[in-house]
């Protein structure tokens, strides 16, 4: 069975969206190398429709090792509205999320990476289908956002086991956990 691994950028005040306010000034060669390492270790990138639209608008026009990896790898989009994705190697996940991911974990040839901590990651964690979480804490307070923009999910109670801490030169701290 292949693991589902989540990798999420987060501000110190728990915001996972509005990255233009707090994230991009911390993106550098070191963080790019770590992101490429995570992408290279994965067989499939699992994303939601919003992430798909953001990524598909930017990544196909870029050409560097990180961009080349994300552009060529298999991508699965969870969406009930997207029917014909144009970004290469992209498939819309058919059916209900939980049974589809349970099946995918059984048949995938390698780890499944998901970006962002939105409805997909929250559902998978709640259902016991998310195996690892890497939270990239950026040294900034976003100062914006509402209930859908933060890590907090009322009713989601999961205990995690710390597996690693990595501090990047930019001050970003990546906390890694195994879901129990």
N, C-alpha and C positions, 0 to 999 in steps of 0.2 A: 504494500500500500504506500502510495506516494504522499508526502506531506504537503499541506497548504501553508505557505509562508507569507505573512503580511509585512510590508515595509511601508512605514508612514512617516512623513515629515510633520512635526508638531511644534508649535510655539510654546514658550514656558507657561502661558496661561491656557494651554490645552486646545488651542485653535488648530484645526486641520485644513481649513479653507482660507481663502483670502491670502494666498501665498505671496502675492505681489507686495503685501505690506510687511512681510517678515522673513521670507525664505531666501530669495534669489541672491542676496548679497553674500550668503554663506556657501553658495555653490562654487566649488573650485575643483582643481585637478584631483585632490585627495578624495573628496566626496564623489566625484565622477568615477574614480577608480573603484570605490566601494560599491557604488550603484551598478557598475558594469560587472563586478564580481558576483553580485546577487543575481543579475539578469543571466549571466553565463551559466550559473549553477542551476537555473530553472529550465524546465522544458516548455512551459506554457505561462503566459501572462494572462491572468484573470482580472478583468476590469468591468466597471459599470459603464452605462451609457455616457454619463457626464465626463468621466475620465477619458473614455474613448474619444469623445468629440474634442476634448482639449488636446489629447495626444495626437490624434489624426490631423489636427490643424497645424502641428508644429514639427513632429518628428520626421515625416516623409521627406521634407526638404533639407534635412541636415545630413551631413556625411562625415562621421568620425566613428571611432570604435563603439561608443555607447549608442549612438543613433543607429548605426548599422545593425547592432544586435537587436535593439527593440523593433526595428523595421522588419527584420527577417524572421524573428521568432513567431511561433504560433500564439495568436491572441484570441481569447474567448471573451465575448462581451455579454454581460447579463443585462437584458433589456426586453421589454414587452413592446417597445415602439420602434426600435431599429430593425429593419428587415433586410437591407442590402448594404452591408458595410463595404466601403470602397478601399480602405487601407489594406494592403496586401497581408495575406496569412491571417485574416480575421474571420471568425465565425461567431454568429450569435448563438448563445447557449440555449438549446431547446428545453422546454418544460420548466418545471418548478426547480428553484435553486437548490434546496437541500438534497433531494434525491439525485439531481444531476451531478452535484459535487461529490456525493457519496460514490456514485458510479465512476466519475472521473478519477478519483483517488485510487480506485481499484485498477483501472486500465491505463493510466498515464505511464509513460516511460521514464518520467523524471519529476522532480518537484514542481509544484504549481505556485507561482508568485503572484500576489495581489498587491496593488498599490493603493494607498489611501485607507482611511478607517471610516468608511461610510456604511450604508446599509448592508452591503455584501459582507464585509469583514465582521460587522456587529452580529449579523445573523449567523455566520459560520462559527464565530466564537461562542455564541449562545447555544448552538446546536452541537458543540464539541467537535466541529470539523476543521477548526483552525489550529494548526500545530505549533507554529512559531510566530512571534511578533518582534519586529525590530522597530523601535520608536526612535526617530532621529530628532532629538530635542535641539531646536535652534535657540541660540542665546538672545531671544527677543520676546517681548510681549506684543501680541498682535493688537490687542485693544479693540477688536471688532468681533462680530459674529453673534449668532444666536444658537438655539438648541441643536440645529443640524450641523453646526460648524465646529463642534467640540468633541473630544473623546468621550465625555460623559454620556452614558446611555441609561436612563432610568430603568431599573429592573435587571440590568445585565450585571451579574455578580459572578466573577470567575477569579480563581486564584491562579497565579502564574509562578513559575520557577525561574529565577534569574539565571541566565547562562553566560552572559558576557556584558562587558562595558567597554566601549571604545570611544576615546576622546580624540576628535580631529583637531588639527591645527587651527581651524576657524573658530573653535569653541563649541561646535556641534558635538553633542554627546549621544552616541547610539547605545540605547539600552536594549538588550536582547533577552527574550523570555521564551520558555516552553510553556504551552498551555497545558494545564493538568486537568 
